Amino acid sequence: MHQLMGWDDTIVALATPPGVGAIGVIRLSGERAIDIANNLFPSKNLAEQASHVAHVGLLQEGNRILDEVVITLFKCPRSYTGEDVVEISCHGSPFVQRQVIDAIIQKGARLARPGEFTQRAFLKGKLDLTQAEAVADLIASGTQAAQRAALQGLRGGFSEELKQLREQLIQFSALLELELDFSQEDVTFADRTQLKELLLRLEKATHALLDSFKLGNVIKNGVRVAIVGKPNAGKSTLLNSLLNENRAIVSEVAGTTRDTIEEILNIEGVLFRLIDTAGLRDTTVDQIERVGIERSLEKMKSADLVLYLFDIADSINEIKNWVLDAQAQGFHFLLVANKLDLAESALLAQVSSNLSVIPLFISAKDKTNLDELKKAMLREVLSGEMLHENIIVTNERHYQALQQVALALADTNRGIENGLASDLLALEIRRCLQYLGEITGEITNEDQLDFIFSKFCIGK
């Protein structure tokens, strides 16, 4: 359990979103939480009441009635923060909520900092750091996939995986440290063959977690998809059809789209950030269109997936050249042949047979094969990954630390192969333990905690 670093005061904050609503929940946590609530709640002596029980009554500051409320008690250590917690459910008027919070502050509490309730839960050992961060991810989740990944972290799935890695390393680290105590006797307690086998297993598990970050990043942040192609290929029509609304202006006049337009599409729980770009062409006298084309190229380079849309009747050589250029630059792309409604079957066969990458044929105007396009987009970004009960890394901080763990494991493995001395092997293993401990919060510092929890909302 971490020390509280002098955090012995009582905090208060609105735990529900600000604004008018049916109710608002005000949360207190700390040593004086029940005492402060008791001073404003003459109906009962809350100090004598059982934990996890709700009480209805008037909240008063002196003779002035603030509201009729429901007060719920959570006595330490059986609370979210591990401290005494009081939750006051009042009416959802911002004025009433402000009056209640002001009265609580007058009685000795202070306003909570962002994420301070969860930070106290971490410091009291109710959650480890990965679970605490999963709380923020769950609050921010906008899709089922993001919700599922956050719940997996909140339930401790990721923590348990790291715990197993650490425990196995600690066992060997202890044996290596013991060898140092008996260095004069030249004895060996840690079997190097077993240690090497363990390191290989740990490297495999670590790389599996690192590989899951690609999927985790998709789940958490969505997929940037640039829709590119020549003018009048149907990019804006495709965007409108995918969204089922007229978001972009559609015209037969080339160069209608002058700037990028971004919208979000949810496909089976994964967010795709669709970017409709200005049509790509080599020559234009319009300065504004030229700027739009330059932005289109920038979006294409930064996108996770590029949809290259072309008219089925376009020149095959132009499409071939684009594919070769895209492959050379390492773009992740799908070829999409539009205007299927205007094409004959012979033309379709000709297009398919002359391209190294088989295109998906659609009609953006008639919405033909758009479901197949969505499935193809999903396949491209998930690459067969399942979104079920697998441990998925979604946090950049965790990913960076795991990269360091992988490097330290590789260095330790090389050290064994080169007959490295016990003290240097122990040092490498301590590096691994350091980075694993930083992920879960077993090894941390106050500045790191303040940075992590500052990104939480106030009241959580």
ZIDA-V874814 format. One record per run of one state. SS is the DSSP state (H for helix, E for strand, - for the rest). FROM is the first residue (numbers start at 1). LEN is the number of residues. If there is no record, write none. Layout:
# ZIDA-V874814
<<SS:FROM:LEN> <SS:FROM:LEN>>
This chain:
# ZIDA-V874814
<<-:1:10> <E:11:4> <-:15:6> <E:21:9> <-:30:3> <H:33:7> <-:40:6> <H:46:3> <-:49:5> <E:54:8> <-:62:2> <E:64:11> <-:75:10> <E:85:8> <-:93:1> <H:94:13> <-:107:3> <E:110:2> <-:112:4> <H:116:8> <-:124:5> <H:129:12> <-:141:3> <H:144:11> <-:155:2> <H:157:25> <-:182:1> <H:183:3> <-:186:6> <H:192:30> <-:222:1> <E:223:6> <-:229:6> <H:235:9> <-:244:17> <E:261:7> <-:268:2> <E:270:7> <-:277:10> <H:287:16> <-:303:2> <E:305:7> <-:312:4> <H:316:13> <-:329:4> <E:333:6> <-:339:1> <H:340:3> <-:343:2> <H:345:10> <-:355:5> <E:360:2> <-:362:1> <E:363:1> <-:364:4> <E:368:1> <-:369:1> <H:370:13> <-:383:13> <H:396:22> <-:418:4> <H:422:19> <-:441:5> <H:446:8> <-:454:7>>
